[in-house]
Amino acid sequence: MPRSTAPNPARRPAQPRETETTYLAGCGRTWAVASAEADLAYTDQAFPECPACPHRVEPEGGPPFCTLRPVNTAHPFAALAGLKLGD
């Protein structure tokens, strides 16, 4: 008898495993956090230089934040550095 290829509703899809990753802020601080996310938002802004930090993002209608990326990953806009726009 052939096996059924229908999904088993009792079986859940595998969840991403949350391992401790070291994240880097624009200011150079690092945090080790257990997360499967590609980047995180640091919203505490607890350091004295945070209000004047060039990496601070202040969206309309939301709290200011700094983006944290895993250490040794390229900036999300790094690919745009070599972009040539016309003559």
N, C-alpha and C positions, 0 to 999 in steps of 0.2 A: 504494500500500500504506500503511495507517495506521501511525503511529508507535506503538511500544510505550510504555506508561505504567509498566511495571515498573521499580523502582529498579535502577540499575546497581551491583552489589556492589563493583565496583572503585573507585567514586566515594565519597569520604568526605564526611560533612556538614561544612559550613564551621565552623571553630572560631572562637570569639570572638577578636577581635584584641586583643592586649595592648598598650595604649598607656600611656605614662607618665601617671599620675594623681597629684595631690597629695592626700594623706590627712591628716586632722586628728584629733588625739587630744583627749580631754576636757580635758587640761591646756593645750591651745593649741599644742603642738608640731606641726610638719608634717613629712611625709616624702613625697618623690616616688618612686613605685614603679611599675614596669611590671606592671600587673595588670588583669584584666577583672572582678575581684570587686567586689561592691557594698560590702563592708566587709571589714576585715582585723582580726586580733587581734595586738596587740603584747604579746609574752610576755617580752621581755628584762628589763623593769622595772629598767633600769640607772640611772635618775636618782634623786638623793637623796630626793626627795619621793614617789617611787612607792609605798613601803609605806603612806603615809598618804593617798594621793590618793583623793578621793571617787569617781573614775571607775574605780577598780580593781575588778575582778570576781574573786572567789575561789570557783570552783566546787568542789564536793566531788569528790575523786578526780582533779583536774586542776590544772595550774599556773595561778597568777593571770595575768590579762591585762587589757589595756585595749583597747576597741574603737576602731578607726580608721575614719572615714567620709570619703568624698571631700569636699573643701572645697566649701562652698556647697550642701550637701544638707541637708535637714531631718532632725532627729533621728527615728529610727524610731517613737518614741512621741509625736511632736508632735501627731498627730491626736487623741490622747486628752486633750489640754489643754482642749479645749472640751466634753468629755463631761459631761453632767449626769446624776447618779445619784439619781433620786427627789427627793422633797421633804424 
